[in-house]
């Protein structure tokens, strides 16, 4: 599959000698959505600024659209950037906003109207195209912010926290729009602090911190890597002694077992062990109210990789 | 560049305080000061309208320093301008468009007022030689616009720039004899005021209008052009809209 972006050994050192990013390498293939994650100060913004051609790297190489000798102007024509800020003119209609920004990319006049309508339609603003953004809700402005970045049909779209501070409806609409853009052939890099969004729409995930990649790969692979242990929560009722739980802890295949607030938390290596535990509990006269399988979410993986210390 | 210029024109026309300043202030300021201070002047030598017609025009031109910061980083346009940097349009075209628009609109409006006041004999802007004044006005305006832009890209804050620039212009105007003839404050103060660029322009204009003396004309223009070139260079080096994107 065509590689839309190939980053090799990217390094950026700031004036104070601090490496904002250190030997970063990753790639994105056509039609993929890459969740680009990291805590504040991880080097995400620096990377995004370099990918957007606003900043030069000190070392490393970026190949856009499988064309090693692509000119900057041509690269920019095929990039769509959705900035975190609402980069729109509030006193100009939604249509005029999209028209202005699309015109900067040299979209031919005969295609312009069609492209604008398609961009507005894909963010659900076609019926409000003649209205001023100053009359829009926060979510609608965010959607217009996206429309302004996609009307020139970019091959690669970078979303920088596009769902900050908006209502769930707009957020869902934005996520749906991104999936539709992918279906139409666009490739997406998506940065956010909302892990559930990444888990919902991204095929690939990259987590970085302190300028380095901590983990990278297909979403399912990353999730399964952190879910090799089987975790269950067993809700029980009835009188019981600590001895039962010591007995369970000593069973083969048990990695961890702890009991808190009438719930038994267990980590096991094989699902068959679950049956043994349940039989033991029933034999001891306990009532099992509920059994739930627990999987590590992307957020838990993120926190386990980057730590829980507060960041600036 | 045509697309960006069109947008910059729209942004300027939609900026009510600046348009009010450019459309309403010039006739108001010239007529009011001319009327209020007419008793201070001997109408047979130099009328208050002739004095304030020139000084207020110079003051209004100098005060256009705030236009370019507004077009570059005004709260209504800052983030939208920030997005343009992602497009294939060059950074040079971005700031040149804004300089051109910030220059053209005030130049047309102020020159129109000069021609009207001169034609109807309200202010003596040189009579048949009025084009000399409009010519020097061109370079003073270029100086003011580029000074405002250079200051703003150095300070990196439109709000602070506007406040400081307004203060600087008002102080310069006061010590240059814009609001009253500076010799009232004594010879020494008058001597110091000669070093002000505003004072230099005012004196040059008076020399051209009343003495048909062009000895300062070219030197004044050369100084204004030199500073304007320096300011444009500073803008070129420091204009990076992406740095103003995040606060």
Interface residues (C-beta under 8 A of the other chain):
Chain A: X49 X52 X54 X73 X74 X76 X77 X79 X81 X83 X84 X85 X86 X87 X88 X89 X90 X91 X92 X100 X101 X103 X104 X105 X106 X148 X149
Chain B: X3 X4 X7 X10 X11 X14 X76 X77 X79 X80 X82 X83 X84 X85 X86 X87 X88 X89 X242 X245 X246
